[in-house]
Amino acid sequence: MSDFGHTTGASTRGTIRSGAFELGYSIEGEGPPAIVIGSAVYYPRTFSERLRQSLKLVFVDHRGFARASGDVSAADYAFDTVLADIERVREHLGLGEVIVIGHSGHGFMALEYAKRYSRNVSHVAMIATGPSHGAVHVQATERYWDESVCPERKAQLAADLAKLPAEIEAAPDRRFVAYCVRMGARSWYDYTFDASPLWRDVHVNMPAFDHLWGEVFRDIDIGHGLDALNVPVLLALGRYDYLVAPYATWEPYRESFRDLTVRVFERSGHTPQLEESALFDAELLRWLSEKQRA
């Protein structure tokens, strides 16, 4: 596993106002611009310094990670509004055509943004994303966990989850972070890995995650609009990812993509860009080179 939590070299940081929210961003590296959707604090820790030599990585908060001033309602976390924020950031920073990268649930954001703003997108990379968080795909995830996991990994999860109720009670506004850390045995190839340093100083708005992860991504129809999306898509998955639906559940959707490349990383769980960073970088850059627009 690569080192994380320290970024060398120059970066440009700032915030962009959108309604009540201050969307943080961090621009790091040189090359074609690639917007990485999610926390501008968390995600720079998961991508390698080496990748910054080939891409200008633009790490951008969405409203689930942004600090807000004033009153905020459930309507402020609407999916279309979150996607419009990505476009607001792209325009504000003058990025022109961009690569869009989304990890986990942010893969849905990357793909749906590309459907709506395809004229501004050259490539979409979805990392560790299942087809949905709906019941069918949740059941497939549970079956994969039940049938393919060693007793030691299951015992580690049980021990970690035993600590979760007290942590949530102590800090309910941090329950998403606590959950992510305690689900380590389902998240990492090395099931003893402690991800808590990755989450240091990450601000979380729980209503956003309750709505987006609990409702929008539960009900999302990933196939809707794919026939009109003329942008290459990379789907990067970890063999040991037990957080999202397994590789095979993408099969019914493959033919709906005009240009889909699937890559499964054999020694990764939910975060191959960190767990197998050298291989991930090589595969991503090779794919970007092969899929240049004419």
Disulfide bonds with the S-S distance in Angstrom:
none
